[in-house]
Amino acid sequence: MYGRIGKITAVAGQRDALAAIVLESTQAIPGCLSYVVATDSAEPDALWITEVWDSAASHRASLTLPAVQGAIAKARPLIGRFGSTVETTPIGGLGLQKAAA
Amino acid sequence: MYGRIGKITAVAGQRDALAAIVLESTQAIPGCLSYVVATDSAEPDALWITEVWDSAASHRASLTLPAVQGAIAKARPLIGRFGSTVETTPIGGLGLQKAAA
């Protein structure tokens, strides 16, 4: 498995609009086992995205999907800055769904 | 929903033993919607635990369960240090299972 933990800070006041765009694009993407969008309890403009994929290749491939590319284009003007993204190797737990074909 | 993103660094060489203890304790805990244990791709002794709960109260309650308390006691000698834990409010995504009753 391949995982990512990343923080995105929206342009001031645009966090919820940014979250809505990100959530719209996360519908049964091939190889995606978990994809959770969360607001930060302490920073009003920040979002956390935690992802689990069956492989890094599936994650890379997702970035070429029209739905994802459309979301990235819509989201870009709402993004203030990206925090550093941690890459992980998930080893187990709860809430890892079967990958969509 | 209530979420946590936390990093734990194991005593050198004990990461996998620590991960096994953590994973053992995460079986259908009431209110837990997602709980993923992952190794860090860059730091050999580090684990990331990303959690989604139906409420902060369910998370707090889980810490009093005998299985979880037992796991904490077994894990403690293997923990080198805790990183800062981010508290979040998950708003949606994929892989959020129904809470166990």
N, CA and C atoms of all chains as a GROMACS GRO file, in nm:
protein
  606
    1MET      N    1   0.084  -0.120   0.000
    1MET     CA    2   0.000   0.000   0.000
    1MET      C    3   0.088   0.124   0.000
    2TYR      N    4   0.029   0.233  -0.039
    2TYR     CA    5   0.098   0.362  -0.048
    2TYR      C    6   0.008   0.467   0.016
    3GLY      N    7   0.065   0.551   0.101
    3GLY     CA    8  -0.016   0.652   0.169
    3GLY      C    9   0.043   0.791   0.159
    4ARG      N   10  -0.043   0.887   0.178
    4ARG     CA   11  -0.002   1.028   0.179
    4ARG      C   12  -0.078   1.100   0.291
    5ILE      N   13  -0.007   1.186   0.360
    5ILE     CA   14  -0.069   1.272   0.461
    5ILE      C   15  -0.026   1.414   0.427
    6GLY      N   16  -0.122   1.497   0.388
    6GLY     CA   17  -0.084   1.629   0.342
    6GLY      C   18  -0.174   1.738   0.396
    7LYS      N   19  -0.117   1.855   0.408
    7LYS     CA   20  -0.191   1.972   0.456
    7LYS      C   21  -0.195   2.076   0.345
    8ILE      N   22  -0.312   2.130   0.324
    8ILE     CA   23  -0.328   2.237   0.226
    8ILE      C   24  -0.393   2.355   0.298
    9THR      N   25  -0.335   2.471   0.283
    9THR     CA   26  -0.395   2.591   0.341
    9THR      C   27  -0.462   2.670   0.231
   10ALA      N   28  -0.590   2.692   0.250
   10ALA     CA   29  -0.668   2.765   0.149
   10ALA      C   30  -0.640   2.914   0.157
   11VAL      N   31  -0.668   2.982   0.047
   11VAL     CA   32  -0.678   3.127   0.050
   11VAL      C   33  -0.780   3.162   0.159
   12ALA      N   34  -0.757   3.270   0.232
   12ALA     CA   35  -0.843   3.303   0.347
   12ALA      C   36  -0.991   3.300   0.308
   13GLY      N   37  -1.067   3.227   0.386
   13GLY     CA   38  -1.211   3.222   0.365
   13GLY      C   39  -1.258   3.122   0.262
   14GLN      N   40  -1.166   3.054   0.194
   14GLN     CA   41  -1.204   2.964   0.084
   14GLN      C   42  -1.190   2.816   0.122
   15ARG      N   43  -1.166   2.787   0.249
   15ARG     CA   44  -1.144   2.648   0.288
   15ARG      C   45  -1.261   2.558   0.251
   16ASP      N   46  -1.382   2.598   0.281
   16ASP     CA   47  -1.496   2.509   0.258
   16ASP      C   48  -1.523   2.491   0.109
   17ALA      N   49  -1.500   2.596   0.031
   17ALA     CA   50  -1.516   2.583  -0.114
   17ALA      C   51  -1.411   2.486  -0.170
   18LEU      N   52  -1.289   2.498  -0.117
   18LEU     CA   53  -1.182   2.408  -0.161
   18LEU      C   54  -1.214   2.264  -0.122
   19ALA      N   55  -1.261   2.244   0.000
   19ALA     CA   56  -1.295   2.109   0.046
   19ALA      C   57  -1.404   2.048  -0.041
   20ALA      N   58  -1.502   2.128  -0.078
   20ALA     CA   59  -1.612   2.075  -0.159
   20ALA      C   60  -1.562   2.027  -0.295
   21ILE      N   61  -1.468   2.100  -0.354
   21ILE     CA   62  -1.412   2.058  -0.483
   21ILE      C   63  -1.333   1.928  -0.467
   22VAL      N   64  -1.255   1.921  -0.361
   22VAL     CA   65  -1.174   1.799  -0.339
   22VAL      C   66  -1.267   1.680  -0.317
   23LEU      N   67  -1.372   1.698  -0.238
   23LEU     CA   68  -1.462   1.586  -0.209
   23LEU      C   69  -1.539   1.540  -0.333
   24GLU      N   70  -1.578   1.635  -0.416
   24GLU     CA   71  -1.649   1.601  -0.540
   24GLU      C   72  -1.570   1.505  -0.627
   25SER      N   73  -1.436   1.522  -0.624
   25SER     CA   74  -1.352   1.445  -0.718
   25SER      C   75  -1.316   1.307  -0.664
   26THR      N   76  -1.355   1.277  -0.540
   26THR     CA   77  -1.311   1.150  -0.478
   26THR      C   78  -1.426   1.050  -0.477
   27GLN      N   79  -1.462   1.004  -0.592
   27GLN     CA   80  -1.570   0.906  -0.606
   27GLN      C   81  -1.510   0.782  -0.670
   28ALA      N   82  -1.491   0.677  -0.592
   28ALA     CA   83  -1.452   0.547  -0.648
   28ALA      C   84  -1.341   0.558  -0.751
   29ILE      N   85  -1.229   0.610  -0.710
   29ILE     CA   86  -1.113   0.619  -0.798
   29ILE      C   87  -1.038   0.486  -0.794
   30PRO      N   88  -1.000   0.432  -0.908
   30PRO     CA   89  -0.932   0.302  -0.908
   30PRO      C   90  -0.809   0.300  -0.817
   31GLY      N   91  -0.802   0.199  -0.732
   31GLY     CA   92  -0.686   0.182  -0.645
   31GLY      C   93  -0.691   0.261  -0.517
   32CYS      N   94  -0.795   0.342  -0.498
   32CYS     CA   95  -0.803   0.424  -0.376
   32CYS      C   96  -0.873   0.346  -0.266
   33LEU      N   97  -0.804   0.327  -0.154
   33LEU     CA   98  -0.858   0.248  -0.043
   33LEU      C   99  -0.914   0.336   0.068
   34SER      N  100  -0.868   0.457   0.076
   34SER     CA  101  -0.917   0.551   0.178
   34SER      C  102  -0.874   0.691   0.134
   35TYR      N  103  -0.964   0.786   0.154
   35TYR     CA  104  -0.933   0.925   0.116
   35TYR      C  105  -1.020   1.012   0.205
   36VAL      N  106  -0.960   1.072   0.305
   36VAL     CA  107  -1.037   1.148   0.404
   36VAL      C  108  -0.996   1.294   0.400
   37VAL      N  109  -1.094   1.380   0.390
   37VAL     CA  110  -1.072   1.524   0.390
   37VAL      C  111  -1.120   1.578   0.524
   38ALA      N  112  -1.036   1.656   0.591
   38ALA     CA  113  -1.068   1.704   0.725
   38ALA      C  114  -1.022   1.848   0.741
   39THR      N  115  -1.096   1.922   0.821
   39THR     CA  116  -1.050   2.055   0.857
   39THR      C  117  -0.960   2.044   0.981
   40ASP      N  118  -0.872   2.142   0.996
   40ASP     CA  119  -0.781   2.146   1.110
   40ASP      C  120  -0.854   2.214   1.226
   41SER      N  121  -0.847   2.154   1.344
   41SER     CA  122  -0.922   2.211   1.457
   41SER      C  123  -0.861   2.340   1.507
   42ALA      N  124  -0.738   2.367   1.472
   42ALA     CA  125  -0.670   2.486   1.525
   42ALA      C  126  -0.646   2.595   1.419
   43GLU      N  127  -0.640   2.558   1.294
   43GLU     CA  128  -0.610   2.656   1.188
   43GLU      C  129  -0.728   2.668   1.093
   44PRO      N  130  -0.795   2.782   1.093
   44PRO     CA  131  -0.923   2.793   1.022
   44PRO      C  132  -0.916   2.775   0.871
   45ASP      N  133  -0.801   2.798   0.808
   45ASP     CA  134  -0.797   2.785   0.663
   45ASP      C  135  -0.734   2.654   0.616
   46ALA      N  136  -0.701   2.567   0.709
   46ALA     CA  137  -0.624   2.447   0.672
   46ALA      C  138  -0.711   2.324   0.656
   47LEU      N  139  -0.674   2.244   0.556
   47LEU     CA  140  -0.734   2.113   0.532
   47LEU      C  141  -0.624   2.006   0.541
   48TRP      N  142  -0.664   1.889   0.589
   48TRP     CA  143  -0.575   1.772   0.586
   48TRP      C  144  -0.638   1.668   0.494
   49ILE      N  145  -0.555   1.612   0.411
   49ILE     CA  146  -0.601   1.503   0.324
   49ILE      C  147  -0.514   1.382   0.354
   50THR      N  148  -0.579   1.274   0.395
   50THR     CA  149  -0.506   1.150   0.425
   50THR      C  150  -0.555   1.044   0.329
   51GLU      N  151  -0.459   0.982   0.262
   51GLU     CA  152  -0.492   0.893   0.150
   51GLU      C  153  -0.424   0.757   0.168
   52VAL      N  154  -0.495   0.653   0.126
   52VAL     CA  155  -0.435   0.520   0.115
   52VAL      C  156  -0.470   0.465  -0.024
   53TRP      N  157  -0.368   0.421  -0.093
   53TRP     CA  158  -0.381   0.365  -0.228
   53TRP      C  159  -0.324   0.224  -0.228
   54ASP      N  160  -0.368   0.143  -0.324
   54ASP     CA  161  -0.309   0.009  -0.331
   54ASP      C  162  -0.164   0.016  -0.377
   55SER      N  163  -0.129   0.120  -0.449
   55SER     CA  164   0.010   0.138  -0.493
   55SER      C  165   0.034   0.284  -0.527
   56ALA      N  166   0.161   0.323  -0.529
   56ALA     CA  167   0.196   0.459  -0.571
   56ALA      C  168   0.156   0.480  -0.716
   57ALA      N  169   0.161   0.373  -0.796
   57ALA     CA  170   0.123   0.386  -0.938
   57ALA      C  171  -0.024   0.425  -0.950
   58SER      N  172  -0.111   0.368  -0.865
   58SER     CA  173  -0.253   0.405  -0.870
   58SER      C  174  -0.272   0.552  -0.836
   59HIS      N  175  -0.196   0.598  -0.736
   59HIS     CA  176  -0.206   0.741  -0.703
   59HIS      C  177  -0.164   0.827  -0.822
   60ARG      N  178  -0.050   0.793  -0.881
   60ARG     CA  179  -0.002   0.871  -0.997
   60ARG      C  180  -0.106   0.868  -1.109
   61ALA      N  181  -0.162   0.750  -1.133
   61ALA     CA  182  -0.259   0.737  -1.243
   61ALA      C  183  -0.383   0.823  -1.216
   62SER      N  184  -0.420   0.835  -1.088
   62SER     CA  185  -0.542   0.912  -1.056
   62SER      C  186  -0.528   1.057  -1.100
   63LEU      N  187  -0.406   1.107  -1.098
   63LEU     CA  188  -0.384   1.248  -1.131
   63LEU      C  189  -0.408   1.276  -1.279
   64THR      N  190  -0.418   1.172  -1.359
   64THR     CA  191  -0.444   1.190  -1.502
   64THR      C  192  -0.592   1.176  -1.537
   65LEU      N  193  -0.676   1.136  -1.441
   65LEU     CA  194  -0.818   1.119  -1.470
   65LEU      C  195  -0.883   1.255  -1.497
   66PRO      N  196  -0.971   1.262  -1.595
   66PRO     CA  197  -1.036   1.391  -1.626
   66PRO      C  198  -1.105   1.453  -1.504
   67ALA      N  199  -1.174   1.372  -1.424
   67ALA     CA  200  -1.244   1.427  -1.307
   67ALA      C  201  -1.145   1.490  -1.209
   68VAL      N  202  -1.031   1.424  -1.193
   68VAL     CA  203  -0.931   1.475  -1.099
   68VAL      C  204  -0.863   1.598  -1.158
   69GLN      N  205  -0.831   1.593  -1.287
   69GLN     CA  206  -0.767   1.711  -1.348
   69GLN      C  207  -0.861   1.831  -1.345
   70GLY      N  208  -0.990   1.807  -1.365
   70GLY     CA  209  -1.087   1.917  -1.357
   70GLY      C  210  -1.091   1.976  -1.217
   71ALA      N  211  -1.087   1.887  -1.116
   71ALA     CA  212  -1.090   1.934  -0.977
   71ALA      C  213  -0.965   2.015  -0.945
   72ILE      N  214  -0.851   1.968  -0.993
   72ILE     CA  215  -0.726   2.040  -0.966
   72ILE      C  216  -0.733   2.180  -1.027
   73ALA      N  217  -0.786   2.190  -1.148
   73ALA     CA  218  -0.795   2.321  -1.214
   73ALA      C  219  -0.889   2.414  -1.137
   74LYS      N  220  -1.002   2.357  -1.089
   74LYS     CA  221  -1.098   2.439  -1.013
   74LYS      C  222  -1.042   2.479  -0.877
   75ALA      N  223  -0.962   2.388  -0.818
   75ALA     CA  224  -0.914   2.411  -0.681
   75ALA      C  225  -0.798   2.511  -0.678
   76ARG      N  226  -0.720   2.514  -0.785
   76ARG     CA  227  -0.593   2.587  -0.781
   76ARG      C  228  -0.605   2.730  -0.731
   77PRO      N  229  -0.704   2.809  -0.780
   77PRO     CA  230  -0.711   2.948  -0.733
   77PRO      C  231  -0.748   2.962  -0.585
   78LEU      N  232  -0.798   2.852  -0.525
   78LEU     CA  233  -0.839   2.859  -0.385
   78LEU      C  234  -0.728   2.815  -0.289
   79ILE      N  235  -0.618   2.767  -0.344
   79ILE     CA  236  -0.509   2.715  -0.261
   79ILE      C  237  -0.411   2.826  -0.228
   80GLY      N  238  -0.389   2.845  -0.097
   80GLY     CA  239  -0.290   2.942  -0.053
   80GLY      C  240  -0.151   2.882  -0.059
   81ARG      N  241  -0.135   2.767   0.008
   81ARG     CA  242  -0.005   2.699   0.003
   81ARG      C  243  -0.022   2.553   0.044
   82PHE      N  244   0.071   2.472  -0.004
   82PHE     CA  245   0.076   2.332   0.036
   82PHE      C  246   0.175   2.317   0.151
   83GLY      N  247   0.136   2.241   0.252
   83GLY     CA  248   0.233   2.200   0.352
   83GLY      C  249   0.314   2.085   0.295
   84SER      N  250   0.412   2.039   0.370
   84SER     CA  251   0.488   1.923   0.322
   84SER      C  252   0.399   1.799   0.332
   85THR      N  253   0.412   1.713   0.233
   85THR     CA  254   0.334   1.589   0.233
   85THR      C  255   0.423   1.475   0.281
   86VAL      N  256   0.370   1.398   0.375
   86VAL     CA  257   0.442   1.279   0.423
   86VAL      C  258   0.397   1.161   0.338
   87GLU      N  259   0.492   1.085   0.289
   87GLU     CA  260   0.460   0.961   0.219
   87GLU      C  261   0.477   0.844   0.316
   88THR      N  262   0.379   0.754   0.313
   88THR     CA  263   0.381   0.642   0.407
   88THR      C  264   0.357   0.510   0.335
   89THR      N  265   0.377   0.404   0.412
   89THR     CA  266   0.337   0.271   0.369
   89THR      C  267   0.236   0.219   0.470
   90PRO      N  268   0.108   0.233   0.441
   90PRO     CA  269   0.008   0.182   0.534
   90PRO      C  270   0.022   0.031   0.549
   91ILE      N  271   0.006  -0.016   0.673
   91ILE     CA  272   0.022  -0.160   0.695
   91ILE      C  273  -0.105  -0.227   0.744
   92GLY      N  274  -0.204  -0.150   0.780
   92GLY     CA  275  -0.330  -0.212   0.820
   92GLY      C  276  -0.413  -0.118   0.902
   93GLY      N  277  -0.522  -0.173   0.956
   93GLY     CA  278  -0.611  -0.092   1.037
   93GLY      C  279  -0.755  -0.111   0.996
   94LEU      N  280  -0.835  -0.013   1.026
   94LEU     CA  281  -0.977  -0.016   0.995
   94LEU      C  282  -1.008   0.088   0.888
   95GLY      N  283  -1.112   0.058   0.805
   95GLY     CA  284  -1.160   0.159   0.711
   95GLY      C  285  -1.086   0.158   0.578
   96LEU      N  286  -1.012   0.052   0.551
   96LEU     CA  287  -0.948   0.042   0.420
   96LEU      C  288  -1.042  -0.036   0.330
   97GLN      N  289  -1.106   0.033   0.238
   97GLN     CA  290  -1.203  -0.036   0.154
   97GLN      C  291  -1.135  -0.108   0.040
   98LYS      N  292  -1.211  -0.196  -0.024
   98LYS     CA  293  -1.158  -0.262  -0.143
   98LYS      C  294  -1.143  -0.159  -0.254
   99ALA      N  295  -1.037  -0.172  -0.330
   99ALA     CA  296  -1.014  -0.078  -0.440
   99ALA      C  297  -1.123  -0.092  -0.545
  100ALA      N  298  -1.170   0.021  -0.596
  100ALA     CA  299  -1.262   0.019  -0.710
  100ALA      C  300  -1.184  -0.029  -0.833
  101ALA      N  301  -1.252  -0.102  -0.918
  101ALA     CA  302  -1.183  -0.157  -1.037
  101ALA      C  303  -1.167  -0.047  -1.142
  102MET      N  304  -1.779   1.455   1.314
  102MET     CA  305  -1.669   1.358   1.323
  102MET      C  306  -1.548   1.423   1.390
  103TYR      N  307  -1.462   1.339   1.438
  103TYR     CA  308  -1.342   1.384   1.509
  103TYR      C  309  -1.224   1.303   1.454
  104GLY      N  310  -1.114   1.371   1.424
  104GLY     CA  311  -1.000   1.301   1.368
  104GLY      C  312  -0.870   1.334   1.438
  105ARG      N  313  -0.775   1.245   1.422
  105ARG     CA  314  -0.641   1.265   1.477
  105ARG      C  315  -0.539   1.218   1.374
  106ILE      N  316  -0.431   1.293   1.363
  106ILE     CA  317  -0.318   1.254   1.279
  106ILE      C  318  -0.195   1.264   1.367
  107GLY      N  319  -0.134   1.150   1.395
  107GLY     CA  320  -0.024   1.152   1.491
  107GLY      C  321   0.094   1.069   1.446
  108LYS      N  322   0.210   1.109   1.490
  108LYS     CA  323   0.334   1.038   1.457
  108LYS      C  324   0.394   0.986   1.587
  109ILE      N  325   0.434   0.862   1.583
  109ILE     CA  326   0.502   0.802   1.696
  109ILE      C  327   0.635   0.746   1.647
  110THR      N  328   0.741   0.780   1.716
  110THR     CA  329   0.871   0.724   1.680
  110THR      C  330   0.906   0.616   1.780
  111ALA      N  331   0.930   0.497   1.728
  111ALA     CA  332   0.961   0.384   1.814
  111ALA      C  333   1.106   0.391   1.861
  112VAL      N  334   1.131   0.322   1.971
  112VAL     CA  335   1.268   0.292   2.010
  112VAL      C  336   1.335   0.224   1.890
  113ALA      N  337   1.462   0.254   1.866
  113ALA     CA  338   1.529   0.203   1.745
  113ALA      C  339   1.508   0.053   1.729
  114GLY      N  340   1.464   0.015   1.611
  114GLY     CA  341   1.449  -0.127   1.579
  114GLY      C  342   1.316  -0.188   1.623
  115GLN      N  343   1.233  -0.112   1.694
  115GLN     CA  344   1.110  -0.168   1.751
  115GLN      C  345   0.984  -0.122   1.679
  116ARG      N  346   0.999  -0.057   1.566
  116ARG     CA  347   0.882  -0.006   1.496
  116ARG      C  348   0.780  -0.115   1.461
  117ASP      N  349   0.827  -0.224   1.405
  117ASP     CA  350   0.731  -0.325   1.361
  117ASP      C  351   0.663  -0.393   1.480
  118ALA      N  352   0.736  -0.411   1.588
  118ALA     CA  353   0.674  -0.469   1.708
  118ALA      C  354   0.569  -0.373   1.763
  119LEU      N  355   0.600  -0.244   1.762
  119LEU     CA  356   0.504  -0.144   1.809
  119LEU      C  357   0.380  -0.141   1.718
  120ALA      N  358   0.403  -0.146   1.588
  120ALA     CA  359   0.290  -0.144   1.495
  120ALA      C  360   0.200  -0.266   1.516
  121ALA      N  361   0.259  -0.380   1.541
  121ALA     CA  362   0.179  -0.501   1.560
  121ALA      C  363   0.090  -0.488   1.683
  122ILE      N  364   0.141  -0.428   1.789
  122ILE     CA  365   0.061  -0.410   1.910
  122ILE      C  366  -0.054  -0.313   1.883
  123VAL      N  367  -0.023  -0.204   1.812
  123VAL     CA  368  -0.128  -0.106   1.782
  123VAL      C  369  -0.237  -0.169   1.695
  124LEU      N  370  -0.197  -0.246   1.596
  124LEU     CA  371  -0.295  -0.306   1.504
  124LEU      C  372  -0.382  -0.409   1.575
  125GLU      N  373  -0.321  -0.486   1.666
  125GLU     CA  374  -0.396  -0.586   1.742
  125GLU      C  375  -0.514  -0.524   1.817
  126SER      N  376  -0.494  -0.400   1.864
  126SER     CA  377  -0.595  -0.338   1.951
  126SER      C  378  -0.706  -0.269   1.873
  127THR      N  379  -0.692  -0.262   1.739
  127THR     CA  380  -0.790  -0.185   1.661
  127THR      C  381  -0.887  -0.278   1.590
  128GLN      N  382  -0.970  -0.342   1.666
  128GLN     CA  383  -1.071  -0.434   1.612
  128GLN      C  384  -1.207  -0.380   1.652
  129ALA      N  385  -1.280  -0.323   1.556
  129ALA     CA  386  -1.419  -0.286   1.580
  129ALA      C  387  -1.440  -0.213   1.713
  130ILE      N  388  -1.375  -0.102   1.728
  130ILE     CA  389  -1.391  -0.022   1.849
  130ILE      C  390  -1.513   0.069   1.829
  131PRO      N  391  -1.602   0.076   1.927
  131PRO     CA  392  -1.722   0.159   1.909
  131PRO      C  393  -1.688   0.303   1.870
  132GLY      N  394  -1.754   0.349   1.765
  132GLY     CA  395  -1.738   0.488   1.722
  132GLY      C  396  -1.620   0.512   1.630
  133CYS      N  397  -1.541   0.409   1.604
  133CYS     CA  398  -1.423   0.426   1.518
  133CYS      C  399  -1.461   0.405   1.372
  134LEU      N  400  -1.440   0.506   1.289
  134LEU     CA  401  -1.478   0.500   1.148
  134LEU      C  402  -1.360   0.469   1.057
  135SER      N  403  -1.240   0.499   1.103
  135SER     CA  404  -1.120   0.470   1.026
  135SER      C  405  -1.002   0.478   1.121
  136TYR      N  406  -0.908   0.386   1.103
  136TYR     CA  407  -0.789   0.384   1.189
  136TYR      C  408  -0.680   0.316   1.108
  137VAL      N  409  -0.588   0.395   1.056
  137VAL     CA  410  -0.486   0.342   0.966
  137VAL      C  411  -0.348   0.358   1.029
  138VAL      N  412  -0.274   0.250   1.031
  138VAL     CA  413  -0.138   0.250   1.083
  138VAL      C  414  -0.044   0.239   0.964
  139ALA      N  415   0.055   0.329   0.956
  139ALA     CA  416   0.144   0.333   0.840
  139ALA      C  417   0.287   0.360   0.886
  140THR      N  418   0.380   0.304   0.813
  140THR     CA  419   0.520   0.340   0.837
  140THR      C  420   0.553   0.464   0.754
  141ASP      N  421   0.654   0.538   0.800
  141ASP     CA  422   0.698   0.658   0.729
  141ASP      C  423   0.799   0.616   0.623
  142SER      N  424   0.782   0.668   0.502
  142SER     CA  425   0.871   0.624   0.394
  142SER      C  426   1.012   0.678   0.408
  143ALA      N  427   1.030   0.779   0.493
  143ALA     CA  428   1.162   0.842   0.505
  143ALA      C  429   1.230   0.817   0.639
  144GLU      N  430   1.152   0.789   0.742
  144GLU     CA  431   1.211   0.772   0.876
  144GLU      C  432   1.186   0.630   0.925
  145PRO      N  433   1.291   0.550   0.936
  145PRO     CA  434   1.273   0.406   0.959
  145PRO      C  435   1.205   0.370   1.091
  146ASP      N  436   1.211   0.454   1.192
  146ASP     CA  437   1.150   0.416   1.320
  146ASP      C  438   1.012   0.479   1.342
  147ALA      N  439   0.962   0.552   1.242
  147ALA     CA  440   0.839   0.630   1.265
  147ALA      C  441   0.714   0.560   1.213
  148LEU      N  442   0.608   0.575   1.289
  148LEU     CA  443   0.475   0.530   1.251
  148LEU      C  444   0.381   0.651   1.247
  149TRP      N  445   0.285   0.646   1.156
  149TRP     CA  446   0.177   0.744   1.151
  149TRP      C  447   0.046   0.673   1.180
  150ILE      N  448  -0.032   0.732   1.266
  150ILE     CA  449  -0.165   0.678   1.294
  150ILE      C  450  -0.266   0.786   1.259
  151THR      N  451  -0.356   0.754   1.167
  151THR     CA  452  -0.459   0.849   1.126
  151THR      C  453  -0.594   0.789   1.163
  152GLU      N  454  -0.672   0.866   1.237
  152GLU     CA  455  -0.794   0.815   1.298
  152GLU      C  456  -0.914   0.903   1.264
  153VAL      N  457  -1.028   0.838   1.243
  153VAL     CA  458  -1.155   0.910   1.234
  153VAL      C  459  -1.254   0.842   1.328
  154TRP      N  460  -1.317   0.924   1.411
  154TRP     CA  461  -1.416   0.878   1.509
  154TRP      C  462  -1.546   0.952   1.486
  155ASP      N  463  -1.656   0.891   1.530
  155ASP     CA  464  -1.782   0.964   1.515
  155ASP      C  465  -1.786   1.086   1.606
  156SER      N  466  -1.710   1.082   1.715
  156SER     CA  467  -1.705   1.197   1.806
  156SER      C  468  -1.578   1.188   1.891
  157ALA      N  469  -1.539   1.302   1.947
  157ALA     CA  470  -1.424   1.304   2.038
  157ALA      C  471  -1.454   1.217   2.161
  158ALA      N  472  -1.581   1.212   2.201
  158ALA     CA  473  -1.619   1.131   2.317
  158ALA      C  474  -1.590   0.982   2.291
  159SER      N  475  -1.617   0.936   2.168
  159SER     CA  476  -1.589   0.795   2.137
  159SER      C  477  -1.439   0.767   2.144
  160HIS      N  478  -1.359   0.863   2.096
  160HIS     CA  479  -1.215   0.844   2.106
  160HIS      C  480  -1.172   0.835   2.252
  161ARG      N  481  -1.220   0.928   2.333
  161ARG     CA  482  -1.184   0.926   2.476
  161ARG      C  483  -1.228   0.795   2.541
  162ALA      N  484  -1.349   0.752   2.508
  162ALA     CA  485  -1.401   0.629   2.568
  162ALA      C  486  -1.316   0.509   2.529
  163SER      N  487  -1.263   0.511   2.407
  163SER     CA  488  -1.184   0.396   2.361
  163SER      C  489  -1.061   0.375   2.448
  164LEU      N  490  -1.011   0.485   2.504
  164LEU     CA  491  -0.888   0.475   2.584
  164LEU      C  492  -0.911   0.401   2.716
  165THR      N  493  -1.036   0.382   2.752
  165THR     CA  494  -1.067   0.312   2.876
  165THR      C  495  -1.099   0.164   2.852
  166LEU      N  496  -1.105   0.122   2.726
  166LEU     CA  497  -1.136  -0.019   2.699
  166LEU      C  498  -1.019  -0.108   2.743
  167PRO      N  499  -1.050  -0.223   2.803
  167PRO     CA  500  -0.941  -0.310   2.848
  167PRO      C  501  -0.844  -0.347   2.736
  168ALA      N  502  -0.895  -0.374   2.615
  168ALA     CA  503  -0.804  -0.414   2.506
  168ALA      C  504  -0.710  -0.300   2.471
  169VAL      N  505  -0.762  -0.178   2.475
  169VAL     CA  506  -0.679  -0.063   2.440
  169VAL      C  507  -0.581  -0.033   2.554
  170GLN      N  508  -0.629  -0.042   2.677
  170GLN     CA  509  -0.538  -0.018   2.789
  170GLN      C  510  -0.426  -0.122   2.791
  171GLY      N  511  -0.460  -0.246   2.759
  171GLY     CA  512  -0.357  -0.349   2.753
  171GLY      C  513  -0.255  -0.319   2.645
  172ALA      N  514  -0.304  -0.272   2.531
  172ALA     CA  515  -0.213  -0.240   2.420
  172ALA      C  516  -0.122  -0.124   2.458
  173ILE      N  517  -0.180  -0.024   2.526
  173ILE     CA  518  -0.098   0.092   2.565
  173ILE      C  519   0.014   0.047   2.660
  174ALA      N  520  -0.020  -0.041   2.753
  174ALA     CA  521   0.081  -0.089   2.849
  174ALA      C  522   0.191  -0.167   2.778
  175LYS      N  523   0.151  -0.251   2.680
  175LYS     CA  524   0.251  -0.329   2.606
  175LYS      C  525   0.335  -0.240   2.515
  176ALA      N  526   0.272  -0.136   2.462
  176ALA     CA  527   0.342  -0.051   2.364
  176ALA      C  528   0.440   0.046   2.430
  177ARG      N  529   0.408   0.086   2.551
  177ARG     CA  530   0.482   0.198   2.613
  177ARG      C  531   0.634   0.180   2.607
  178PRO      N  532   0.687   0.062   2.642
  178PRO     CA  533   0.835   0.050   2.641
  178PRO      C  534   0.896   0.057   2.501
  179LEU      N  535   0.813   0.045   2.399
  179LEU     CA  536   0.865   0.047   2.261
  179LEU      C  537   0.860   0.186   2.199
  180ILE      N  538   0.798   0.280   2.270
  180ILE     CA  539   0.781   0.416   2.216
  180ILE      C  540   0.900   0.502   2.254
  181GLY      N  541   0.963   0.561   2.151
  181GLY     CA  542   1.073   0.654   2.177
  181GLY      C  543   1.019   0.792   2.210
  182ARG      N  544   0.935   0.844   2.120
  182ARG     CA  545   0.872   0.974   2.146
  182ARG      C  546   0.747   0.991   2.060
  183PHE      N  547   0.659   1.074   2.108
  183PHE     CA  548   0.540   1.112   2.032
  183PHE      C  549   0.568   1.242   1.958
  184GLY      N  550   0.530   1.248   1.833
  184GLY     CA  551   0.527   1.376   1.764
  184GLY      C  552   0.402   1.450   1.805
  185SER      N  553   0.387   1.572   1.756
  185SER     CA  554   0.265   1.645   1.788
  185SER      C  555   0.148   1.581   1.713
  186THR      N  556   0.035   1.575   1.778
  186THR     CA  557  -0.084   1.519   1.715
  186THR      C  558  -0.173   1.634   1.667
  187VAL      N  559  -0.216   1.624   1.543
  187VAL     CA  560  -0.309   1.722   1.488
  187VAL      C  561  -0.450   1.671   1.512
  188GLU      N  562  -0.536   1.756   1.564
  188GLU     CA  563  -0.677   1.722   1.577
  188GLU      C  564  -0.754   1.784   1.461
  189THR      N  565  -0.842   1.704   1.402
  189THR     CA  566  -0.915   1.750   1.285
  189THR      C  567  -1.065   1.724   1.301
  190THR      N  568  -1.139   1.782   1.207
  190THR     CA  569  -1.280   1.750   1.190
  190THR      C  570  -1.298   1.693   1.050
  191PRO      N  571  -1.298   1.561   1.037
  191PRO     CA  572  -1.318   1.503   0.905
  191PRO      C  573  -1.455   1.543   0.851
  192ILE      N  574  -1.460   1.571   0.721
  192ILE     CA  575  -1.587   1.614   0.663
  192ILE      C  576  -1.637   1.519   0.556
  193GLY      N  577  -1.555   1.426   0.514
  193GLY     CA  578  -1.604   1.328   0.415
  193GLY      C  579  -1.490   1.260   0.345
  194GLY      N  580  -1.527   1.183   0.244
  194GLY     CA  581  -1.428   1.113   0.165
  194GLY      C  582  -1.464   0.968   0.148
  195LEU      N  583  -1.363   0.889   0.123
  195LEU     CA  584  -1.381   0.746   0.102
  195LEU      C  585  -1.321   0.669   0.219
  196GLY      N  586  -1.379   0.551   0.248
  196GLY     CA  587  -1.318   0.462   0.347
  196GLY      C  588  -1.361   0.491   0.490
  197LEU      N  589  -1.469   0.567   0.507
  197LEU     CA  590  -1.519   0.589   0.642
  197LEU      C  591  -1.627   0.483   0.667
  198GLN      N  592  -1.594   0.386   0.749
  198GLN     CA  593  -1.689   0.278   0.769
  198GLN      C  594  -1.794   0.317   0.873
  199LYS      N  595  -1.900   0.239   0.876
  199LYS     CA  596  -2.001   0.261   0.979
  199LYS      C  597  -1.942   0.227   1.114
  200ALA      N  598  -1.977   0.305   1.214
  200ALA     CA  599  -1.924   0.279   1.347
  200ALA      C  600  -1.977   0.147   1.400
  201ALA      N  601  -1.890   0.070   1.464
  201ALA     CA  602  -1.934  -0.051   1.534
  201ALA      C  603  -2.019  -0.007   1.653
  202ALA      N  604  -2.120  -0.085   1.684
  202ALA     CA  605  -2.209  -0.048   1.796
  202ALA      C  606  -2.142  -0.082   1.928
   0.00000   0.00000   0.00000
